Amino acid sequence: MTQEQVPSQVVYPIDPYVVQTLQSVTDKVVVVETVRGPLKGKVKDVKLDHIVLQIDDHLFIIRIAQIVWVRPESK
């Protein structure tokens, strides 16, 4: 007998509290600590699985699963 190989998928749970918090800082400058290090920029968009962060004239898509913490910048 042969078994069919089913590709495995990694599924990340959606945390609605994190998504809501990120949505509350849309168009504000934040520091986002990721597993690869910190990034500072303006949150331009928030989806269920990623955010769009603008740093200078560049847009970065960051998976929410890779975010450790977020700190809004004070003015």
N, C-alpha and C positions, 0 to 999 in steps of 0.2 A: 504494500500500500504506500502511496505517496501522500504527503501532506502538503497542502497549499501554504505557501509563505504569505502571511498577511503582514503588510508593513505596520510597524508599531508607530504610534503617534504619542508625542508628549503633549499632555493637556494641562494648561495652567488654569487654575480656578480664577474667576472674576471676583474681585473684592469690591462691592458697590461703594463701600465707605472710602476706599482709596480713589476710585473714579470720581466720586462726588467732591472729595477734597481737592483733587487736581482740577476739576471743573471750576471750583471756586477761585482759583488763582489764574484763570485764563486771562491773557493780556497783561499779566504781571510778571516781574522779574523774580526768578526763583533760583535756588541752588538745588540741583538734583544729584544726590549721591547714588551712583550706580555701582554694580559689582566691578566695574572697570575704572571707577574714579569719579570725581565730582565734575559737574557741568553747570555753568551759570548762563542763563538766558531767559527769554520771554516765552511763556507757554502760549502757543498759537492755537492749538487744537487738542482735544482729548477724546479718544475713542475707548472702547471697552478693553482693548489690549495694548494700546500704545498712546504716546503723546507726541506732539510735534513741538520741538523746542527751537526757537530762533536765537542763534548766536551770531551777532553782527549781521551779515547779509546771507547767512547760510541757515538752512532748515535741517534739523536732525530728527529722525524718527526713533524714539526710544521705547522699547517694550516695557510695559508696566512691570512685568515679571522680573526685570533686571534692576528695578528701582529699589534702593534700600530705604531712603528717606528723602523728604522734600522740605526745604526751608524757604519761606518767602523772604525776600530781601526787604529790609526796612528802608524808608526813604530818607 
